[in-house]
Amino acid sequence: MSTVQTACPCDLGLPLSACCGRWHEGPQHLQAPDAPTLMRSRYSAYALGHWAYILDTWHPSTRPATLEALPEGLKWLGLQVKRTAVTGPTTAEVEFVARSKLAGQAHRMHELSRFVLEAGRWWYVDGQVR
């Protein structure tokens, strides 16, 4: 009997359990090793509706109290990481484009996100939509 493995939404071509899923739950929960990996895991969490993970990886200094509900029927279609940069000993940036579809219309979100490493853990700080 073969086991069907769900593909990870982040578009690396790996099963969810071997990719972003390991950061979402289990022994490696919240332990993404770098900013690009954290960014991919956050995209996957949005695509899968793991809202607690989104909040848990958002830096406390900029984290909202709650997340705004995403529109009903929004489907995430793919992620393209355009650029990553280490900007300091504990800071990094990731520029990406996330594609989605809502009510038959395609959308692109182009963002430059900032991350910080504190106490051995990467956090999303904020992003600038391009």
C-alpha positions in Angstrom: 0.0 0.0 0.0 1.5 3.4 -1.0 1.0 6.5 1.0 -0.1 9.7 -0.8 1.9 12.6 0.4 0.6 16.1 0.1 2.8 18.5 -1.9 4.0 21.5 0.0 2.3 24.7 -1.3 5.7 26.6 -1.3 6.6 25.2 -4.7 9.9 23.5 -3.8 8.4 20.2 -5.1 8.7 18.4 -1.8 6.1 16.6 0.3 4.6 18.9 3.0 6.0 16.7 5.8 9.6 17.1 4.4 9.2 20.8 3.7 7.2 23.5 5.5 5.1 21.1 7.4 7.9 20.3 9.8 8.1 23.9 10.9 4.3 24.1 11.3 4.2 21.3 13.9 6.2 18.5 15.5 9.7 18.5 17.0 10.9 21.3 14.6 7.9 23.5 15.2 8.9 27.2 14.9 12.5 26.3 14.2 12.9 27.4 10.5 16.7 27.7 10.1 16.8 31.0 8.1 14.6 33.8 6.8 13.8 32.3 3.3 12.7 29.1 5.0 10.5 31.0 7.4 9.0 33.0 4.6 8.2 29.8 2.6 6.6 28.2 5.7 4.5 31.3 6.3 3.2 31.2 2.7 2.4 27.5 3.2 0.6 28.3 6.4 -1.5 31.0 4.7 -2.3 28.5 1.9 -3.3 25.8 4.4 -5.1 28.0 6.9 -2.6 27.6 9.8 -3.4 30.9 11.4 -1.8 30.2 14.7 1.5 29.6 13.0 1.3 32.9 11.2 0.9 34.7 14.5 3.5 32.6 16.3 6.1 33.5 13.7 5.3 37.2 13.6 7.7 39.3 15.8 5.9 40.5 19.0 6.8 44.1 18.3 4.8 44.2 15.0 2.3 41.3 15.4 -1.3 42.2 15.2 -3.7 40.9 17.9 -5.7 39.0 15.4 -5.5 38.3 11.6 -8.0 39.7 9.2 -10.1 37.0 7.6 -9.1 36.2 4.1 -11.8 36.3 1.5 -13.9 33.1 1.2 -12.8 31.1 -1.8 -9.3 32.5 -2.1 -6.9 29.9 -3.6 -3.2 30.3 -3.4 -1.6 29.2 -6.7 2.2 29.6 -6.2 5.2 31.3 -4.8 8.3 32.7 -6.4 11.2 33.9 -4.3 12.8 36.7 -6.3 15.6 37.6 -3.9 17.0 36.9 -0.5 19.6 39.0 1.3 21.4 38.9 4.7 21.2 42.5 5.7 23.1 42.2 9.0 24.3 39.6 11.6 20.7 39.0 12.7 18.6 40.5 9.9 17.5 39.4 6.5 15.1 40.3 3.7 13.1 38.1 1.3 11.4 39.5 -1.8 8.7 37.3 -3.2 5.6 37.1 -5.4 2.7 35.1 -4.3 -0.1 34.3 -6.8 -3.7 33.7 -5.9 -7.1 33.5 -7.5 -10.4 34.8 -6.2 -13.8 34.6 -7.9 -12.0 33.7 -11.2 -9.6 36.6 -11.0 -5.9 36.2 -10.7 -3.9 38.3 -8.2 -0.2 38.8 -7.5 1.2 40.0 -4.2 4.8 41.3 -4.5 6.4 42.0 -1.2 9.8 42.7 0.4 9.7 41.1 3.8 12.0 41.8 6.7 13.1 39.2 9.3 15.1 39.2 12.5 16.9 36.4 14.4 16.4 36.6 18.2 17.2 34.0 20.8 18.0 31.5 18.0 14.7 31.9 16.2 13.7 33.7 13.0 10.8 36.1 13.1 8.8 37.9 10.4 9.0 41.7 11.2 7.1 43.4 8.4 6.7 43.7 4.7 6.5 46.4 2.0 4.1 45.6 -0.8 5.7 46.5 -4.1 
